[in-house]
Amino acid sequence: MRAHRASFESVCPDAIDGFQAWWRGDPPAAGRRSILILFDPIEGRRRDRHHWASVAGLPGLRPRYRDYAEVTATLQVRDSVKGIRNGERLAGSS
């Protein structure tokens, strides 16, 4: 996304403000919006962590993960722990 930022901005030109208002529970403004949101569902401890960001915010973001494999592993561990906490059996366990 960083390498082709202009392409993403041309398809999703609107600012993140409309999304942020909707997330807070404010009614959406009239009309259509085209906003690309990068959403991070995993809680983090870094001070500069963002729950979401727009394409315009890309230059100020630091990567949280080295690659997709690390993200996948983090999600799998998180989901496994969540399942155990909810009393669910993990696949393959007896």
C-alpha positions as CSV (number, residue, x, y, z in Angstrom):
1,M,0.0,0.0,0.0
2,R,2.9,2.3,0.7
3,A,4.4,1.7,-2.7
4,H,1.1,2.5,-4.5
5,R,-0.5,5.0,-2.2
6,A,-1.7,7.3,-5.0
7,S,-3.7,4.4,-6.5
8,F,-5.5,3.7,-3.3
9,E,-6.2,7.4,-2.7
10,S,-7.7,7.7,-6.2
11,V,-10.1,4.9,-5.4
12,C,-10.8,5.9,-1.8
13,P,-10.3,9.6,-1.7
14,D,-12.4,10.5,1.4
15,A,-10.9,11.3,4.8
16,I,-11.2,9.0,7.7
17,D,-13.4,11.6,9.6
18,G,-16.7,10.1,8.4
19,F,-15.7,6.6,9.6
20,Q,-14.5,7.9,13.0
21,A,-17.8,9.7,13.5
22,W,-19.7,6.6,12.6
23,W,-17.5,4.5,15.0
24,R,-18.3,6.9,17.8
25,G,-22.0,6.4,17.1
26,D,-22.8,9.7,15.3
27,P,-25.2,9.3,12.4
28,P,-23.6,9.3,9.0
29,A,-23.7,12.4,7.0
30,A,-25.8,12.4,3.8
31,G,-24.2,11.1,0.7
32,R,-21.6,8.5,-0.1
33,R,-18.1,8.1,1.1
34,S,-15.2,6.0,-0.2
35,I,-12.8,5.4,2.6
36,L,-10.1,2.8,2.9
37,I,-9.6,1.8,6.5
38,L,-6.7,-0.3,7.8
39,F,-8.1,-2.1,10.8
40,D,-6.0,-3.8,13.5
41,P,-8.1,-6.1,15.6
42,I,-5.3,-7.3,17.9
43,E,-4.6,-5.4,21.1
44,G,-1.1,-4.0,21.4
45,R,1.0,-2.4,24.0
46,R,3.0,0.1,21.8
47,R,2.2,3.7,22.5
48,D,2.0,4.5,18.8
49,R,-0.5,1.7,18.2
50,H,-3.5,2.6,16.0
51,H,-6.8,0.7,16.1
52,W,-7.3,1.9,12.5
53,A,-5.7,4.2,10.0
54,S,-6.4,5.7,6.6
55,V,-4.2,5.7,3.5
56,A,-3.3,9.3,4.4
57,G,-2.0,8.0,7.7
58,L,0.4,5.4,6.2
59,P,3.6,7.5,6.4
60,G,3.3,7.8,10.2
61,L,2.7,4.1,10.8
62,R,5.3,1.6,11.9
63,P,4.8,-2.0,11.0
64,R,3.8,-4.3,13.9
65,Y,4.9,-7.5,12.2
66,R,7.8,-8.7,10.0
67,D,5.6,-10.5,7.5
68,Y,2.2,-12.2,6.9
69,A,3.4,-15.4,8.6
70,E,3.9,-13.5,11.9
71,V,0.4,-12.0,11.7
72,T,-1.1,-15.4,11.0
73,A,0.7,-17.0,13.9
74,T,-0.4,-14.1,16.2
75,L,-4.0,-14.5,15.2
76,Q,-3.9,-18.3,15.7
77,V,-2.4,-18.0,19.2
78,R,-4.9,-15.3,20.1
79,D,-7.9,-17.4,18.8
80,S,-6.6,-20.5,20.6
81,V,-6.3,-18.7,23.9
82,K,-9.7,-17.1,23.4
83,G,-11.2,-20.6,22.7
84,I,-9.6,-22.1,25.8
85,R,-10.9,-19.2,27.9
86,N,-14.4,-19.8,26.6
87,G,-14.2,-23.6,27.4
88,E,-14.0,-24.6,23.7
89,R,-12.0,-27.6,22.7
90,L,-9.3,-27.1,20.2
91,A,-9.4,-29.0,16.9
92,G,-7.6,-32.3,17.2
93,S,-7.7,-32.3,21.0
94,S,-9.6,-35.0,22.9
